[in-house]
Amino acid sequence: MKRILALLLALTMVFSLAACSKDEKKDDTKPATTDAPATTDAPATTDAPATTDAPATSDAVTLNLWDIAVEGDGNRPAYDAAMKDLKEKFPNITIVETVTENEAYKTKIKAAVGANDLPDIFFTWAGAFLGDFVDAGKVYCLDDALKKYVDNGELPEAMLGNSTYGGKHYGVPTTMNVVGLFANMDILASVGYDHIPATKEELVDCCDKLVAKGITPFVCAGKETWCVTEYLEPIIEKTIGATELNDIFRNGKTWNNEGIKASVATLQEYIDKGYFDPNGIALTNDEAKAKFMQGQCAFYQNGTWNCGDFSNPENVKFNISVGEFPVMDSSKSSLGQLIGGPSDTLAVSEGPNAAVAAEYAVELGRLICHYGYLKGSGLPAWTPWGDLSEVSPLMQTVAGICNKANGYVLFGDNAMSAEKANIYLDYVALVYGKETDGEGFVNGLVKEIG
């Protein structure tokens, strides 16, 4: 646990140049690489922060909150615990929460922006996703509400980079996550592996042995294209490097890249070799995740927000570990280059309740981060405080991976503008369905995006 504050120092260095501007390109929010800082011996825990100022108003207020913390989602316990705490702090505020599944939410929130019908507080993803709403003039600036937390060190300024536009803050970060490669170590042991494959050669060898024994290596939810990106993006990053992929996602560099064609070919080769559940194309993420937890496959690659569910012995009956996807081309990439970063965010809409909603949203984000870290649904974007002894070993492993990271690339559908992201996701779906190859993927994106 001595590494917790060291991790925050590492993340501060990684994201110290992350702030973006609406006048510049929204997708210029985070550097591709940075040297990993040395581990410090800073204590893992601090005293709980002092009680904050009294609420800005004592009038009865009803606030509408939209989020994606559906029942069974790894973040649900953190939301519940946070809102329970805030009932005492804000007795005058009544929260009406509307929860929507991830993919449907993306459509719903964009439609609400267009119809000028946003709730008072809403979950969003940082980067260009939130930036589009800021550009539309629909989001309340949180500079005043966040200032005391930044000034007292509870919220590192660097964690705000992906939700900063034109030098102003528009989002409350909750947790940060990366894509993790979760592994059933009991299954891996059956083919002679006591560790997650660390190289391309090991991965192929391990998967070939699994297939020979009638065991499916990977499960991926084809019904939810963002889940497919959790496989394709790490393959691309570990083939062309974090800097190159960041330039494509954020800085408008052309998709005409031989490494991307090769990455698509790699994914489809693995599908052809039986490395992926053949029924995956018809699965939701909940169904794919359940297959992994039931021991029906060896690997599940998805966000590290799953650490909470996977650390629960009632959910997982086997030895489990987490690592990162192996390097595909060591001349251009390396271990320590990760997909993810500070993305999960709460924002406040412009309106008559905006000032009160901003105060509540900041406190809610702070507590979701606190409980989320304790419950294993994400790494802390806020400085950890209190007793951290219940942080799971799985989440501590993720913290160690991030502490050694030398490059981050924000999730593609968050890094790009909504229009570009939708085009990108459409082509990713074609790749997983074997309806196009690497050449078609690249040529289509060059034609429609650049």
C-alpha positions as CSV (number, residue, x, y, z in Angstrom):
1,M,0.0,0.0,0.0
2,K,3.0,2.3,0.1
3,R,2.6,2.6,-3.6
4,I,-0.8,4.4,-3.5
5,L,0.5,7.9,-3.2
6,A,3.4,7.0,-5.5
7,L,0.8,6.0,-8.0
8,L,-0.9,9.4,-7.8
9,L,2.5,11.1,-8.2
10,A,3.1,8.9,-11.3
11,L,-0.4,9.8,-12.7
12,T,0.2,13.5,-12.0
13,M,3.4,13.3,-14.1
14,V,1.6,11.3,-16.8
15,F,-1.3,13.8,-17.1
16,S,0.5,17.0,-16.2
17,L,0.2,18.2,-19.8
18,A,-3.3,16.8,-20.3
19,A,-5.3,20.1,-20.2
20,C,-6.9,20.8,-23.6
21,S,-8.4,23.9,-25.1
22,K,-11.6,24.5,-27.1
23,D,-9.7,27.0,-29.2
24,E,-7.1,24.3,-29.9
25,K,-8.2,20.7,-30.7
26,K,-10.3,19.0,-27.9
27,D,-8.4,15.8,-28.6
28,D,-5.0,17.2,-27.5
29,T,-5.6,16.4,-23.9
30,K,-3.0,14.0,-22.8
31,P,0.6,13.2,-23.7
32,A,1.4,9.8,-25.2
33,T,4.3,8.9,-23.0
34,T,6.2,9.9,-19.9
35,D,9.0,8.4,-17.9
36,A,7.7,6.4,-15.0
37,P,8.7,8.1,-11.7
38,A,10.6,6.2,-9.0
39,T,8.5,4.7,-6.3
40,T,8.3,6.7,-3.1
41,D,7.8,5.6,0.5
42,A,4.9,8.0,1.1
43,P,2.3,6.6,3.5
44,A,-0.6,4.9,1.9
45,T,-3.3,6.5,4.1
46,T,-4.1,10.0,5.3
47,D,-6.7,11.3,7.7
48,A,-10.1,11.9,6.3
49,P,-10.4,15.5,4.8
50,A,-11.9,18.1,7.1
51,T,-15.7,18.7,6.7
52,T,-16.3,21.0,3.9
53,D,-18.2,24.3,4.0
54,A,-22.0,24.2,4.6
55,P,-24.2,23.8,1.5
56,A,-24.7,27.0,-0.5
57,T,-28.5,26.9,0.1
58,S,-30.9,25.6,2.7
59,D,-33.9,25.7,0.3
60,A,-35.5,22.4,-0.7
61,V,-34.1,21.4,-4.1
62,T,-34.8,18.4,-6.3
63,L,-31.9,17.5,-8.7
64,N,-32.1,15.0,-11.5
65,L,-29.1,12.7,-11.9
66,W,-28.4,10.5,-14.9
67,D,-25.7,7.8,-14.8
68,I,-24.8,4.3,-16.0
69,A,-24.4,2.6,-12.7
70,V,-27.0,-0.1,-13.4
71,E,-27.7,-2.9,-10.9
72,G,-24.8,-5.3,-11.1
73,D,-22.4,-2.7,-12.5
74,G,-19.1,-2.5,-10.6
75,N,-19.7,1.1,-9.8
76,R,-23.2,0.6,-8.3
77,P,-22.0,0.1,-4.7
78,A,-19.9,3.2,-4.8
79,Y,-22.8,5.3,-6.0
80,D,-25.1,3.9,-3.3
81,A,-22.6,4.5,-0.5
82,A,-21.8,8.0,-1.8
83,M,-25.4,9.1,-2.1
84,K,-26.2,7.7,1.4
85,D,-23.4,9.8,2.9
86,L,-24.7,12.9,1.1
87,K,-28.2,12.6,2.5
88,E,-26.8,13.8,5.8
89,K,-24.7,16.5,4.3
90,F,-27.4,17.9,2.0
91,P,-30.7,17.2,3.8
92,N,-32.4,19.8,1.6
93,I,-31.6,18.1,-1.6
94,T,-33.7,15.3,-3.1
95,I,-32.0,13.3,-5.9
96,V,-34.0,11.7,-8.6
97,E,-31.6,9.2,-10.2
98,T,-32.2,7.7,-13.7
99,V,-29.9,4.8,-14.5
100,T,-29.3,3.6,-18.1
101,E,-27.2,0.9,-19.7
102,N,-23.9,2.0,-21.2
103,E,-24.6,1.9,-24.9
104,A,-28.2,3.2,-24.7
105,Y,-26.9,6.0,-22.4
106,K,-24.6,7.3,-25.1
107,T,-27.5,7.8,-27.5
108,K,-29.7,9.2,-24.7
109,I,-27.3,11.8,-23.4
110,K,-26.5,13.1,-26.9
111,A,-30.2,13.4,-27.8
112,A,-30.7,15.3,-24.5
113,V,-28.0,17.8,-25.5
114,G,-29.7,18.3,-28.8
115,A,-33.1,18.8,-27.3
116,N,-31.8,21.0,-24.5
117,D,-33.1,18.5,-22.0
118,L,-30.1,17.6,-19.9
119,P,-30.6,16.6,-16.2
120,D,-29.0,18.8,-13.5
121,I,-26.1,16.3,-13.0
122,F,-25.0,13.7,-15.5
123,F,-22.4,11.1,-16.0
124,T,-20.2,11.5,-19.0
125,W,-16.9,10.5,-20.5
126,A,-14.1,13.0,-20.6
127,G,-12.1,14.0,-23.7
128,A,-14.0,14.9,-26.9
129,F,-17.2,13.2,-25.6
130,L,-17.8,15.9,-23.0
131,G,-16.0,18.5,-25.1
132,D,-18.8,18.3,-27.7
133,F,-21.3,19.2,-25.0
134,V,-19.1,22.1,-23.8
135,D,-18.9,23.4,-27.3
136,A,-22.7,23.4,-27.5
137,G,-22.8,25.7,-24.4
138,K,-24.8,23.2,-22.4
139,V,-22.3,22.5,-19.5
140,Y,-21.8,24.6,-16.4
141,C,-18.2,25.6,-15.5
142,L,-17.0,24.0,-12.3
143,D,-13.9,26.2,-11.6
144,D,-15.4,27.8,-8.5
145,A,-16.8,24.5,-7.1
146,L,-13.5,22.6,-7.6
147,K,-11.1,25.3,-6.5
148,K,-10.9,24.5,-2.8
149,Y,-10.3,20.8,-3.5
150,V,-7.5,21.6,-6.0
151,D,-6.0,24.1,-3.6
152,N,-5.9,21.8,-0.6
153,G,-4.5,18.9,-2.7
154,E,-7.5,16.6,-2.5
155,L,-7.9,16.7,-6.3
156,P,-4.7,16.8,-8.3
157,E,-5.0,19.4,-11.1
158,A,-3.6,16.9,-13.5
159,M,-6.6,14.6,-13.0
160,L,-8.8,17.4,-14.5
161,G,-6.9,17.6,-17.8
162,N,-9.3,15.5,-19.8
163,S,-12.3,17.6,-18.7
164,T,-10.6,21.0,-19.2
165,Y,-11.5,23.1,-22.2
166,G,-10.3,26.6,-23.0
167,G,-8.6,26.6,-19.6
168,K,-11.8,26.0,-17.7
169,H,-12.9,22.9,-15.8
170,Y,-16.2,21.3,-16.8
171,G,-16.1,17.8,-15.1
172,V,-15.7,16.1,-11.8
173,P,-13.4,13.1,-12.2
174,T,-14.5,10.0,-10.3
175,T,-12.3,7.0,-10.9
176,M,-9.7,6.3,-13.6
177,N,-9.3,2.9,-15.3
178,V,-7.3,1.1,-17.9
179,V,-7.9,-2.0,-20.0
180,G,-6.7,-5.0,-18.1
181,L,-6.2,-8.6,-19.2
182,F,-7.9,-10.7,-16.6
183,A,-6.9,-14.4,-16.5
184,N,-8.2,-17.6,-14.9
185,M,-4.9,-18.8,-13.5
186,D,-6.3,-22.3,-12.8
187,I,-7.0,-22.8,-16.5
188,L,-3.6,-21.3,-17.4
189,A,-1.9,-23.7,-15.0
190,S,-3.6,-26.6,-16.9
191,V,-1.5,-25.8,-20.0
192,G,1.7,-25.0,-18.1
193,Y,1.5,-21.3,-17.4
194,D,1.9,-19.8,-14.0
195,H,1.8,-16.2,-15.3
196,I,-0.1,-14.2,-17.9
197,P,1.6,-14.4,-21.2
198,A,4.0,-11.5,-21.5
199,T,5.0,-11.8,-25.2
200,K,3.2,-12.4,-28.5
201,E,4.9,-15.7,-28.8
202,E,3.8,-16.8,-25.3
203,L,0.3,-15.7,-26.0
204,V,0.0,-17.7,-29.2
205,D,1.6,-20.7,-27.5
206,C,-0.7,-20.5,-24.5
207,C,-3.8,-20.0,-26.7
208,D,-2.9,-22.9,-29.0
209,K,-2.5,-25.2,-26.0
210,L,-5.9,-24.1,-24.6
211,V,-7.7,-24.6,-27.9
212,A,-6.1,-28.1,-28.2
213,K,-7.6,-28.9,-24.8
214,G,-11.0,-27.7,-26.0
215,I,-10.8,-24.5,-23.8
216,T,-11.8,-21.1,-25.3
217,P,-9.1,-18.5,-24.5
218,F,-11.1,-15.3,-24.9
219,V,-14.7,-14.1,-24.7
220,C,-15.7,-10.7,-26.2
221,A,-19.2,-9.1,-26.3
222,G,-19.9,-8.5,-30.0
223,K,-23.3,-6.9,-29.2
224,E,-21.5,-4.0,-27.5
225,T,-18.8,-2.6,-29.9
226,W,-17.0,-0.8,-27.1
227,C,-16.1,-4.2,-25.8
228,V,-14.5,-5.1,-29.1
229,T,-12.3,-2.0,-28.9
230,E,-11.0,-3.3,-25.5
231,Y,-9.3,-6.0,-27.6
232,L,-8.5,-4.2,-30.8
233,E,-7.1,-1.0,-29.3
234,P,-4.5,-2.8,-27.1
235,I,-3.4,-4.8,-30.1
236,I,-3.0,-1.6,-32.2
237,E,-1.2,0.2,-29.3
238,K,1.2,-2.7,-28.8
239,T,1.9,-2.8,-32.5
240,I,2.3,0.9,-33.5
241,G,3.0,2.5,-30.1
242,A,1.1,4.8,-27.8
243,T,2.5,8.0,-29.4
244,E,1.3,7.0,-32.9
245,L,-2.1,5.9,-31.7
246,N,-2.6,9.1,-29.7
247,D,-1.7,11.1,-32.8
248,I,-4.4,9.3,-34.8
249,F,-7.1,9.4,-32.1
250,R,-6.4,13.0,-31.0
251,N,-4.4,14.9,-33.4
252,G,-5.9,14.0,-36.8
253,K,-3.0,11.9,-38.1
254,T,-4.1,9.7,-40.9
255,W,-5.5,6.2,-40.4
256,N,-3.4,5.1,-43.3
257,N,-1.1,3.0,-41.2
258,E,0.3,-0.4,-42.1
259,G,0.5,-1.3,-38.4
260,I,-3.2,-0.8,-38.0
261,K,-3.8,-3.1,-41.0
262,A,-1.6,-5.7,-39.3
263,S,-3.4,-5.3,-36.0
264,V,-6.8,-6.0,-37.6
265,A,-5.2,-9.0,-39.3
266,T,-3.9,-10.2,-35.9
267,L,-7.3,-10.0,-34.3
268,Q,-9.0,-11.8,-37.1
269,E,-6.3,-14.4,-37.2
270,Y,-6.9,-15.1,-33.5
271,I,-10.7,-15.4,-34.2
272,D,-10.0,-17.8,-37.1
273,K,-7.7,-19.9,-34.9
274,G,-10.5,-20.4,-32.3
275,Y,-9.1,-18.1,-29.7
276,F,-12.4,-16.3,-29.3
277,D,-15.8,-17.7,-28.2
278,P,-17.6,-18.2,-31.6
279,N,-20.9,-17.1,-29.9
280,G,-19.3,-13.9,-28.7
281,I,-20.7,-11.9,-31.6
282,A,-24.2,-12.3,-30.1
283,L,-23.3,-11.7,-26.5
284,T,-23.8,-8.6,-24.3
285,N,-21.0,-7.6,-22.0
286,D,-22.8,-8.9,-19.0
287,E,-23.2,-12.3,-20.7
288,A,-19.5,-12.4,-21.8
289,K,-18.3,-11.4,-18.3
290,A,-20.5,-14.1,-16.8
291,K,-18.9,-16.7,-19.0
292,F,-15.5,-15.7,-17.7
293,M,-16.6,-15.7,-14.0
294,Q,-18.2,-19.1,-14.5
295,G,-14.8,-20.5,-15.7
296,Q,-15.9,-21.0,-19.3
297,C,-12.9,-19.2,-20.8
298,A,-9.3,-18.3,-19.8
299,F,-9.2,-14.6,-20.5
300,Y,-11.4,-11.6,-20.3
301,Q,-10.1,-8.2,-21.5
302,N,-12.0,-5.2,-20.2
303,G,-11.8,-2.2,-17.9
304,T,-10.2,-2.5,-14.5
305,W,-13.5,-1.3,-13.0
306,N,-14.2,-5.1,-13.0
307,C,-11.7,-5.7,-10.2
308,G,-14.4,-5.3,-7.5
309,D,-16.6,-8.0,-9.0
310,F,-13.7,-10.3,-9.7
311,S,-12.3,-9.9,-6.2
312,N,-15.6,-11.1,-4.7
313,P,-15.2,-14.8,-3.8
314,E,-18.9,-15.3,-4.3
315,N,-18.5,-14.3,-8.0
316,V,-15.2,-16.0,-8.8
317,K,-14.2,-19.4,-7.5
318,F,-10.8,-19.6,-9.2
319,N,-7.4,-18.0,-8.8
320,I,-7.5,-14.8,-10.9
321,S,-4.8,-12.3,-11.9
322,V,-4.7,-9.2,-14.1
323,G,-2.0,-7.9,-16.4
324,E,-1.6,-6.1,-19.7
325,F,-1.9,-7.3,-23.3
326,P,1.5,-8.5,-24.6
327,V,3.7,-6.4,-27.0
328,M,3.1,-7.2,-30.6
329,D,6.0,-5.2,-32.1
330,S,8.8,-4.5,-29.7
331,S,10.5,-2.0,-32.1
332,K,7.5,0.4,-31.7
333,S,5.8,-0.4,-28.4
334,S,6.6,-1.8,-24.9
335,L,4.9,-3.0,-21.8
336,G,3.7,-0.1,-19.8
337,Q,1.8,1.4,-22.7
338,L,-1.9,1.3,-21.7
339,I,-5.3,2.1,-23.0
340,G,-7.3,4.3,-20.6
341,G,-6.9,7.1,-18.1
342,P,-9.1,9.6,-16.2
343,S,-12.4,9.4,-18.1
344,D,-15.4,8.7,-15.9
345,T,-16.8,12.1,-15.1
346,L,-19.8,14.0,-13.6
347,A,-20.9,17.2,-15.2
348,V,-23.5,19.8,-14.5
349,S,-25.9,21.3,-17.0
350,E,-26.5,25.0,-17.3
351,G,-29.8,26.0,-15.5
352,P,-31.3,27.6,-12.5
353,N,-30.0,24.9,-10.1
354,A,-26.5,24.8,-11.6
355,A,-24.7,26.3,-8.6
356,V,-26.3,23.9,-6.1
357,A,-25.9,21.0,-8.5
358,A,-22.2,21.8,-8.9
359,E,-21.6,21.7,-5.2
360,Y,-23.4,18.4,-4.9
361,A,-21.7,16.9,-8.0
362,V,-18.3,17.7,-6.7
363,E,-19.0,16.0,-3.3
364,L,-20.6,13.0,-5.1
365,G,-17.6,12.6,-7.4
366,R,-15.2,12.7,-4.5
367,L,-17.1,10.0,-2.6
368,I,-17.7,7.8,-5.6
369,C,-13.9,7.9,-6.1
370,H,-13.3,7.0,-2.5
371,Y,-15.8,4.1,-2.3
372,G,-15.0,3.0,-5.8
373,Y,-11.4,2.5,-5.0
374,L,-12.2,0.7,-1.8
375,K,-14.6,-1.6,-3.6
376,G,-12.4,-2.2,-6.6
377,S,-14.2,-0.3,-9.4
378,G,-11.4,2.1,-10.3
379,L,-8.2,3.7,-9.4
380,P,-8.4,7.0,-7.5
381,A,-8.5,10.3,-9.4
382,W,-8.7,12.0,-6.0
383,T,-6.0,11.7,-3.3
384,P,-6.9,8.5,-1.3
385,W,-7.8,9.1,2.3
386,G,-8.9,7.1,5.3
387,D,-8.4,3.4,5.9
388,L,-7.3,1.7,2.6
389,S,-6.8,-1.8,4.1
390,E,-9.8,-3.2,2.2
391,V,-8.4,-2.4,-1.2
392,S,-8.3,-5.7,-3.0
393,P,-5.0,-7.4,-4.1
394,L,-6.3,-7.3,-7.7
395,M,-6.7,-3.5,-7.6
396,Q,-3.3,-3.2,-6.0
397,T,-1.9,-5.2,-8.9
398,V,-3.5,-2.7,-11.3
399,A,-2.0,0.2,-9.3
400,G,1.4,-1.4,-9.7
401,I,0.9,-1.7,-13.4
402,C,-0.1,2.0,-13.7
403,N,2.8,3.0,-11.5
404,K,5.2,1.6,-14.1
405,A,3.3,2.9,-17.1
406,N,5.1,4.9,-19.7
407,G,2.3,5.8,-22.0
408,Y,-1.5,6.2,-22.0
409,V,-4.0,6.4,-24.8
410,L,-7.6,7.4,-23.9
411,F,-10.3,5.0,-25.1
412,G,-10.9,5.7,-28.8
413,D,-14.6,6.5,-28.6
414,N,-13.8,9.0,-25.8
415,A,-10.8,10.6,-27.4
416,M,-12.5,11.3,-30.7
417,S,-15.4,13.6,-31.4
418,A,-18.8,12.0,-31.4
419,E,-19.1,11.9,-35.2
420,K,-15.7,10.4,-35.7
421,A,-16.2,7.9,-32.8
422,N,-19.4,6.6,-34.3
423,I,-17.8,6.0,-37.7
424,Y,-14.8,4.3,-35.9
425,L,-17.1,2.0,-33.9
426,D,-19.1,1.0,-37.0
427,Y,-15.8,-0.1,-38.6
428,V,-14.7,-1.9,-35.5
429,A,-18.0,-3.9,-35.5
430,L,-17.3,-4.9,-39.2
431,V,-13.9,-6.1,-38.2
432,Y,-15.2,-8.4,-35.4
433,G,-17.9,-9.7,-37.7
434,K,-15.3,-10.5,-40.4
435,E,-17.2,-8.2,-42.8
436,T,-14.0,-6.2,-43.6
437,D,-10.3,-6.8,-43.3
438,G,-7.4,-4.5,-42.3
439,E,-7.3,-2.9,-45.7
440,G,-11.0,-2.2,-45.7
441,F,-10.9,-0.9,-42.1
442,V,-8.1,1.5,-42.9
443,N,-9.4,2.6,-46.3
444,G,-12.9,3.2,-44.9
445,L,-11.6,5.3,-42.0
446,V,-9.3,7.3,-44.3
447,K,-12.2,8.0,-46.6
448,E,-14.6,9.0,-43.8
449,I,-12.3,10.5,-41.1
450,G,-9.0,11.2,-42.8
